[in-house]
């Protein structure tokens, strides 16, 4: 690879193309067939309109490059890019014309800001836009169209009109849990810009580390930036095991400026996040006077939410944070400063004399209004610096600060509520855009936070809540994917989680909904993987997935031209195993394994699923109460023969928030029963508490029930597999009742809020 000097002083639209080559080893080749749509250009994100014309434009040594002098655009990188591919560079022309690539600003165009018109004919290429961002994005689309055939560089003739759906298209990166080098961040910024993502949300502080140099407070660098050790494995593991190695570091102000400037050259706005009033353990370790108890504290060594937060009754807290923000504001030109506001327990405030005095003095109702006071006060200070605040949706609690923008992460509700209050909103619900979620249910998948978020689910998320009126929808400014790095300890692990799911975010944020089609997108992703050379991207979107139905299971894959071979005896499938053609009928407990084959070659990962077929499997079931949020599953999932996993991410767990579980299984006819079971999840640090008691009853007529068993102890952390043996009894109906503890008691995470009762697979033998 040719080494190219990185000229930072004068950046231009053309520069980015070569930066992409340097970072990801970009090579061009003829693209594959995308779809049956003749006009399909294969561009990601999907353009608003694209019309294929006859012929191609050939880029030759005599091709002229016209960029208006008023745009101050250097051609150094673009010319070097062409020289690397074709052995020549283009000369600049004073006038636009034929045999040229012309960049033209036209303020009268009837397109949105950042939009562009790309016109390619055999004679010339015109990129027109209202602003430099539009010219830049037009160039990124042009790059995706270039084909190399031998020594010839050609671009098929097209007329493309394109503009963004949302003005805010973002990716968040947490560097508090694990840091990444400036070089790695730049590499990722290149790809973000290439796919028209225009905001980089940089999460710089949290309980596990402080990552930005603040010269006024040197202990932030020497103490808060480091933790004594780091959790090994998943936080669900019991007991916790640590590596015993000091971990940490921070970005100097020079490095911060370097990243911000680099991003700006790529038309990416960088938004810093300084967490407050919660997630403050790292700060308190260095400045214990800012906490309610005075310490001692230490920078957190494992993941979660901690009771120790900034003391809101202490004036020193605000003096400290204002000093921090003074330096942050000077480093980030962004009009936004993100101040967190999420996951702030009120336990310390409740017991703190200073905080209680603040509540009394300010005539506040409770600790929730105290948080609102904190956020509003910081917003007012940042206004004096010409900045606006962004906060996670918890800033709605106790009343929203006057000019705050809300990031709706816990679901859609926060965004809907904020928009109805006429506040700007960025949709970032964890269920759809948290890239620390598993993207595969394969047992060999690298450790992730939890959840299940395959590429398709990201792509099909619709950010605009239908509950809003047309006027209220104007407050939805965009959408963002979040990269929390508890389980991404190095660049490769992070890249595996980010790519290619961030491409789905790109199209969701940029393209018109009616232009989206997942199968078409998959084909374009397959072609665009060449732009990710040098990045450890995932191909899990081509894996086998299973869908239980009554009496059997359906196997599916998005991999084109592949066949599925399977076994039901637990052996690994081979080319001679059963070929999947239709629903696999299940009449007994089995271990189903399946593999993908292309010709004689096995591709992708092994699919494996145990199916616990029993008397309850596939039978009708009724529920007294529905589940909540992500755990509001179809009732028949409780009897589909598939158990919920410890990660509670395979869609098998029913979760009831503060309400009881009561289910009746109809076996269809009177049957002799001797075992009744159910799985219960006990993860109290995730607000998932076992029931006070479990009662099992049976009936022959569905009216008169007899209690046959009871259990009150569920001490196993994780899954409690309850299988109650009873004296054989004839029954048609089986009723299971589990009593929710209702409110989480003091001393547990989430004290005072509703407990989740998590249940799954009912077993009857």
N, C-alpha and C positions, 0 to 999 in steps of 0.2 A: 504493500500500500504506500502511495506517495504521501510523504509528510508535508502538511500544509501549515504555514504560520497562521496563528489566530490573531488577526488584526482586530483589536477591540475599539479603536478610536472612532472609526467610521463604519457603522453597520448599515446594511441595506437589506432589501427584500432578497436580493440574490445571495447574500451571505449564507443564509440558513441552509441552502441546499448542500453546500459543501460541508458544513458542520455536521449534517446528518450522515454524510459519507464517512467522515472521520470517526464519528462516534459509534455507528452501528454497522460499519463495513458494508455500506449500501451498494448493491449491484443491480443493474437492470437486465431484465430479460423479457421475452414475449409473454404476456399474461395469458392465463387460462380463460376458457369460456366462462362467462359469468352467469348468464341466464338466457332465457328465450327472448328477453326484451332486446330488440335490435339496437335501441338507443342507449342501453346500459353502458356507461363509461367505466364502471368498476371503481369509481372514486369513493373513498370513505372520508368524511361523512357524505351521505347521499345528497347530490345537488337537487335544488328545487326543480329545475328543468334542464333536460339534456337531450339534444337532438344530434344524431350522427349524420354527417354529410359525406359526400364522395371525396375520396383521395386522402392525402396526407401532406403535412408540411415536413420538409426535410431540413434539418438543422445542419448547415454547411459552414465552412470557414468564411464564406462571403456573407453569411447572415449578419444583419446589423441588429444592434441592441439599443433601443431608445427608452431612456428614462428621463423624465423632466428634471432639469437642474434644480428646480425649486424643491424637489423631494430629497435632494442631497443623498442619493443612493449610490453606493459604491458597487462596482461590478467585479471586484477582485475575486470573491469566492465563486460567483456564478461562472466566470470565465475559467477559473481553475478546475471547476467541476466538469465543464465541457472538455477541457484539455485532457483531463484524466480519462474521460470516456472515449472521446473521439480524436484526441491529439491536436485540438485546435482551440483557440479562444475567439470570442467575438469582439469586434470593434464597436465603439459607441458611435451612434449617429446623432446629429443635431436635430434631425427631423424624423418623425414617424413615417413609415412607408412600407412598400412591398419588400419581400425577402427580409423581413425584420420581425423581431419580437418587441412589441410596443406596449409600454406601460403608460396608461393614460388616466389622469384624474378628471372626472366630470361631475361637478356638483349638482347637475340637473338630472342625473339618473334617477329613475323611479324604483330604487331599491333601498333596503335598509342600510344603515351604517355597518361596515365590515363586509357587506355583500360585494359581489363582483360579477362582471360579464366576461366570459372567456370565449373568444371567437377564433377558431382555428380553421384556416383554409389552406389550400396548397401554396398560396402566395404569401401569407403572413399570419402572425399570431398577434391578436390584440387582447390585452387585459385591461379592462376599464373598471373604475371604482370611484366612489365618492371620497374615500380616504385611503391613507397608506396601508391601513390594516386590510382593507379589501384587496389592494394590489398584492399584498403579502399572501393572503389566503388563495387568491387566484393562482399565484405561482405554485403553491403547494398542490393544488389540483392539477396543474400542468405537469408537475413532476410525475404524478401517478400515471399520466397518460403516455409518457415517453417510452418508446420501445427501441431496443438496440438489435439490429440484425447485421451481423458481421461488423463492419466499420461504420454502418449507416445508422444515424439517429433520426427517428421519425416520430411524428405525432399525428394520430388520426384526426381527420377534420371533425370538428364539433362546434355546436353553438350551445353554450352552457350559461344559464342564468342561476345565480345562487345567492342566498342570504341566510343569516342565522335565525333560528326560531327564538332563542333566548339570548339576551345580552350577556348573561353570566353563565360561563361554562367552566367548571372548576375541578381541580383535584387537590385534596388535602394530603399532607404528609406529616406524620408524627415522627419527630426525631428525638423526643424525650426518652422514650423507651429504648430505642436503638438509633444510633447516629449513622449517617451516611456521608461519604466524602463530598466535597464540593464538585469534584469531577463526576461522581455518580449522579448528583442532582442535576448538573448541566446536561448529562446524557438523557435523563428522563424529560427535562424541559424541552429538549430538541424534538422528541417524539410527541409531546403534548402539543407543541406549536404546529407540528406537521399535520396533526388531526384537528386543528382549529380550536383547541382548548385555550382559554385566555385568562384564567385565574389560577394562581398557585397559592394555596392556603398552607402556610408554614407553621406547624404546631411546635413551638419552641420550648415550652415549659410544661412540667407536670410533676407529679409526686416522685417520679423515678429519676428526674434529672432536669437541670437548668442548662439551656444550650445557647444562650446569647450573651456576649460580653457586655456587661454594664459597668462602666468605669467607676461610677460613684459608689458601687457596692462590690468591692473586690472579693468578698467571701462567697458571692454567687459563683465566681469562677473557681475558687480554690476548694470550696466545700459543697455547695449545692449542685455543682456539675458532676459530682461523683457519687456512686453508691458502692457500698463495701462488697456486694456480691449480687448475683442475679439468679432468679428462679430457673431451675432446669425442668424441662417438660411443661406439662399443662398445669394451670392453677387449680384444676379440678382434682389433681393428684393429691392423695393423702397418705403419708405426711408430705409436706413441701420439702423438696431437696434443692440445695443451692450449690453454685459452682465454686464459691469461696474466692472468687477473683474480683478485684476492684475494677469497676467499669465507669467510663464517663468521658467527658471532654466538652468542648463548647466551640462555637463559631466565633472567631474574632470579628470585630466590627468591620475590619477590612474584608473579611470573607463574606460577611453579610452583604456589604455593598457590592461585592463582585457578583454574587448570585442575583441580587436585585437588578443590577445593570444588565447582566446577561439575559435575564428573563424579559426585561423591558425591550431589549433589542429583538426579541422574538414575539413582541406584542403580547406578552404575558404580564399581568399585574400581580405583584407579590403581596399577600396579606399576612402579616404576622399575627400569631395568637399568643398572648400572655395570659395564662390561666388565673382566674380570680372569681369569687372568693375561695372556692374549693381547689382541690388538686394542688395543694401548697406545701406538701411535706418537705420537698427539697429546699424551699426557701426557709421554712421554719427550722430546718437543721442548722442553717447558718445564722439565722436571726430569730431565736426563740421568743424574743419579746413581742413578736408579731402574732403569736398564737394566744389562745384563750387561757391555757394552763401554764404557759411559760416553759414547757418542755420538761426533760430533754426530748428532742426529736431526732430522727435520722431519716435521710433520704430513703424512700421506699425501695425494697429489694424484690418485691413481687407485685402482681397486678391486682387492681381492684379500686375500691372507693374507701377513703379513710376519713375518720371523724375529725381529725385535726385540720383546721382550715384557718384562714386569716380571721383575726379578731376584729369584728366590725365596730366594737365599742371603743377601740383603741385608736386615737388620732395618729399615732405613729404608723399604723398600717397605711393610712391614706398618704401620709408624707412619703413613705417608702415607695408606694406604687406610683405616685406622681413623679418621683425621681426616676424610676425605671422607665416610665412612659415618655418622659422628656427625651431620653436617649433613643428609645424605639422610634418615636415620631421622626427624629432627625435622620434615621436610617432608611425609612420606608416612605416613598412618595405616595403610596396608596391612600385614597381618601378614607379607606376603612382600616380600623384596628379591631381585631377580634379579641374579646376579653373573656372568652369562655362562658362562665356562669352556669355550667352544668354540674350535676352530681355533687351538690354541696350539702352534706348532712347538717342538720340543725342541732345535733346533740350537744356540742360544745357551747353554742350560743345559748341554748336553753339553760345551761348551768353556769354561765359566765356573768358575774355581776356587772362588768362593763357593758356587755351586750344588752343585758336586761335594762340597764340605765339608759342606753341609747334608745331602746324601744319606748321607754317611758318618756324620755325627753322629746323624742320626735313624734310622740303620740301615734305610734304604730300599733297595729292590732296584734301581730305575732311575729315569729321568726321568718315567715315567708315574706312579710312586708319589710322585714329587716334586710333580706336579700335584695328586694326591689330598691330599697334606699341605697344600698351599696352600689348597685348597677347604675342607678340614676345619677349618683354622685360622680362616679367615674366617667359616665357619659358627658356630664356637664363639664368636667375638667378637659376631656378630649375635644369638646367643642371649642374651647379657648385656643386649641392648637389647630383648628380647622379640620378636625377629623370627625368621622362618624363611627359608631360602634356596631359590631356584629356580635351576637351571642347565640349560644345553643338555646333550644326552646324552653329550657327551665327559666330563662329570664322573664317568661310570662308570669311566673308565680309571684303573687303579691302585687301585680300591676306592672305594665310594660313601660320602660323608660321612653320618653317622648319621641325620640328620633331613631330608635334602635331598629336594626335589621335582624330578623330571626332566621337561624338555620334550624330547620325542622328535622330532627334526627331520630326521635323516639317513635315516629310514625308520621301520619299525615295530619293529625289533629292540631299540632302546634302551628304548622304552616297555615292551616285553614283559619284557626283562631286569630293569628296575627294579621292575615290578609283582611279579615272582616273588621279588624281594628284600624285598617288602612296603613299597615306597616309593610315595608318591603320584606320579601321572603325568598330564601334560597332553600329549595327542597333537597334534603339529603337523608332520607329515611333509611335506617340501618337495614331493614328487611330487603331493600332493593339496591343499595349503592355502597354498602360497607365491604370494601375489598379485603378485609381481614377475615371474612366469612369463608368457609370451605366452598370451593367451586366443584368439588367432586366428593361423592360418598365412598370412594374406594378406600379400603382399610389401610392402604399404603400411602395415602395422601399426606403431604407434609403437615405438621401440626399447625392448626389455625385457631382463632378465637372461639369459633363455634358457628352456628347457623349453617345455612346451605344456600349459596347464591351462584348458580351456574350462569354461564354467559347468556343464555336465553332469557333468564329472569331479569338480568340487568337490562338487556335490550328491550324487553317488552314493557318495562315500567313506564307509566305515563305520569309525568311530573305535574301536570295541570289538574288540580282537584276538581272534579265535576260538581262538588258541593258549592262552589263559588259562582257568583253572578259574573257576567262579562266585565263589569267594572272592577269587582274584587279580584278577578284573574289578572288584571294589570299589575297587581302587586307581587305576583310570582315572577321574580326576575331571572330565575334560572335554576340550575341543578348542579350538584357536586358529588363526586365519588370520594370516599374517605379511606385513607390508608393508615390504620392504627398498627403499630409495629411491635407489639408485645412478643409476637411469635415470628418476627422477621429480623433475625439477628445479623443478616448480611445481605449484600446486594442481590445475590442470586435468589434468595428466598423472597425478597421483596418483589423482584421482577416477575417471579412465577405467579405471585398474587395479583399484580397490577395488569399484566399484559396476557391476553388481548382484551380483558374486560373493560379497560379504559377506552378501547375503540368503540365498544357498545355505548358507553357514556357519551362519547363524542357525537355519535349519530343521534342519540336520544336528545341531546342538547341543541344540536345544530339543525337537523333535518325536519321537514314538515312531517307530521304523523302519518299523513296519507301516502307518503313516499316510502315508508318503512316496510320491509318484508324480511323476516328472519332468515328464510332459506337463501334469499338473494344476498343478504348480509354475510352469511356464512361463506358463500362462494367468494365474495370480495375480501373477507378476512383471509381466506386461504391464499389468495393472490398477494395480499398486503403483508403477509408474514415475511416477505423478502426485505421489507423495510425495517424489520425487527431483528435483522441479523446482528449477532453480538449481544442480544438480550435473551435472558433465560425465560422465554414465554411458555405458558402452559398450553397443552393441546387437549386438556380434559374435556373440552366441549364435544369431542368426538367419541366419548365413552358410551358404553351401554347403560341404559337406565331401565328400571323395572317398574311397571305400573300394575298393582294388584287389582283384579276385578272379581266379581262373584264367580267362584269356581276355578279360578286360575290366575295367571299373571301374563301380562303383555311385555315384551322386550322391544326397546326402541334404540336407534342410534341416528345421529345426524351425519355420520360419515358416508359420503357418496360411494356407490359401487362397492359396498362391503356387505358380506354375509355374516350372520350370527350362527355360531355352533354352540351347543349347550349339552350339559349333562345334569342328571338329577341324583346321582349317587355320591356326590362330593369329589369326583375325580376332575382333573383339569381337562378341558375340552381340547380335542385335536381336530384336524381337518376331516377326519372320518366320523366325528361325533354327529349327533342329530342336528340337522339344519333347521333353524327357526323359520317357520312360515306363518304360524298363527298362534293364538292363545295357548299357553302350556296349561293343561288341566292338572289341578292339584287335588289329590284325594287322600294324601297321607303326609306326615312330616317328611320334608326333604331338605337337602342342601343343594340349591341350584347354582351352577357355575356356567358362565358363558364368555366366549371370546369372539373378537372380530377377526375376520379373515379377508384379505384381498388376494385372490388367487390361492396359492398354497401358503402364503405368508401370514402369520399371525401378527396383528397390529393392535396398538392400544393396550389398555390395562385389563386384567381379569375382573369380570363382574362376579360377585359372590353374594348369595342371599339365603339365609336359613328361613324356612317357612314352617311354622309350628301349627300344622293343621290339627284341629280338634273339633269337638262337638259344636263349639260356638262359631267356628270359622264360616263366614259368609251368611250367618243367620241375621234376621232382623233384630235391630236394637233400637231402643228409645232412650232419650236423655231428658232429665228434668231441667238441667241448666246447660247452656252453651258455653264454649270456651271463650277465651279472650285473646285479642291481638293475633300474634303469630300462631297461637295454640288453639284457635277456633277451627278445629278440623271437622271434616265430615264424620258423623257418628259411626259410620260403617268401618272407618279406619280402626276402631277398637276391636274389630273382629275380622281383620283381613289376613291374619296369620303371620304378620310381620311385626316383630318387637321394636319398640323405640330403643335408640342407641344412647350410650352415656353422654354423647355430645348434644342430645336432644335436637338434632338438626335434620332428621330424615322425615319430618312431617307426620310422625306417628304418635306424638304425645298430645293429649288433651290437657289444657291448662285452664283452671278455674280461679279467677281472681276474687278471693273473699267469699266465694259461694261453695256450696256443697256439691259433691258428686253423687248422682243417683242414676243408675242405668238398669234397664230391664232387657234381658236377652230372651227372645222367643225361639226355642229349639224346634218349633214346628209340630212336635208330637211329644207325648209323655215318654221319657227316657230315664233309665237308671243312671244316677250321678254319684260319683264318689270323690271327685276332686274339683275344686273351684279356685281359680287364681287370677291375679292381676298384678301388674308392675306399678310401683310407686316410686317417684323420683325425690330424693332428699338432697338438695343442694341449698342449704340455708343461706350461704353467702350470695346466692342468686335469687333470694326471696322465695325459693321453692321449699316449702315445708311439708312434712308428712301430715296425714290427718290425725285428729284426736283419736278416732277409732274407725275401724272398717267392720261393717256388718254385712253378712251374706244371708239371704233369705231365698226360699224356693216356694213354688206354687204349681198346682196342676191346672188351675183355672184363670190365673192372672188377677184374681181378686183377693183370695185368702192366702196370705204368705206365712211361712214358718221360718223362724231364725234357725240356721244350722251351724253358724260359726261366727266368731268375732275375733278381732286382733287390735291391740292398742299400742304395740311397740314396733317401730320401724327405724331401728338404730343405725342401719348400714348407710354410710355416706355414699351417695350415688343411687344406683338402682336397687330397690328392695323388691325382690321377686317373691311375691306371696303366693304360695300354693297350699291351700287348706284342704287337708284330708278329712272327709266326713263319713259317717256311716252311710252305706249305699241307700239312696232314697229315690223314689220315682217323682219326676217333675217335668214340666214343660217350660216353665218360666223361672229364670234366675235373676234375682235383684241384688245388686251390690250398692251399698251406701257408705260413703266416706265423708266424715265431718271435717270441714275446713277449720283451721284454728282462727280464721277470720283476720285478726290483726297481728302483725309481727310484734313480738314482745320486746321490751327494752333489752339491750345487750346484743341484739342481732342486727345485721345489716338491714336497713330499711325499716327500722323500728317505727311503729305507728302507722305504717302503710299496710295495704291489703296483702295477705299471703297468697302465693300461687300454689294450688294443689294440682300436681302433675300425675296423670294416670295413663296407662296404656295397656295393651293387649290382654283381653279377657280370655282366660283358658278354662274350658269345661271338659272334663273327662268322665 
